[in-house]
Amino acid sequence: MRKLLALAFVALFSLSAMAQQVDLRRKINVSGNAEAEVTPDIIYMSISLKEYLKDNNSKKKVEITTLENQLYSAVQKAGIAKENLMINNISSYSYATEKKKNPDFLVSKQYRLKVTDLNKFNAIMDAIDSKGIAYTNIDSYDYSKIETLKQELKIKALKAAKEKATYMVEALGDKLYRVLEIQEVNNEVYPQQNYRNNAMMMKTSSSDAESAAAEIDFKKIKLNYVVNTVFEIK
């Protein structure tokens, strides 16, 4: 008898515990979203300078130091801080030895330049001997206020979810209570830039190449945040 009572007590206790675990609250699941497009205002450019022979004459070479001085002067004239220009790479680690072995050895250097104004970059390229520019390219780009914008969009998405839940619940004569769950989903799109490098024009000798500059057309960065929420209904 005592065993039966003990089993009955355990069963009753288990049922009570299970009942307490069942969530009987009325809930509504809704999502809200917010999006924005911004134009990148920070661009990291790579620039490669290379020595070249004047009129294919090995005795008349434009040295890398000459090209470097042109680059440094142009960057300074554009009002860009010197710390925004960095050397990325020097062709051939032992280029001094190579030059001794081969007088026609042409040194090249790669730089990384941070700019916030593409017009300034074009002006810098115009100030450098175009024959000494091996190539220019875009390493990466960003938006200076991206973190602030992300926060604003998440808040907007959350408010949109609450507004949607409110009018849906009130349409049924009920009232919205507190939020129970929040889950964010983001969709940040950094599209590839449309890029055309006219600075070298495949090393053509035409006069147009002398004055050509890199033309860059950016697509906008698109941010889209979706917030999935669960609200309790009173």
ABEGO torsion letter per residue (X at the ends): XAAAAAAAAAAAAAAAAAAAABBABBBBBBBBBBBBBBBBABBBBBBBBBBBBBGGBAABBBBAAAAAAAAAAAAAAAGBBAAABBBABBBEAAAAAAAAABAABBBBBBBBBBBABAAAAAAAAAABBAAABABBBBABBBBAAAAAAAAAAAAAAAAAAAAAAAAAAAAAGBBBBBBABBBBBBBBBBBBBBBBBAAAGGGBABAAAAABBBBBBBBBBBBBBBBBBBBBBX
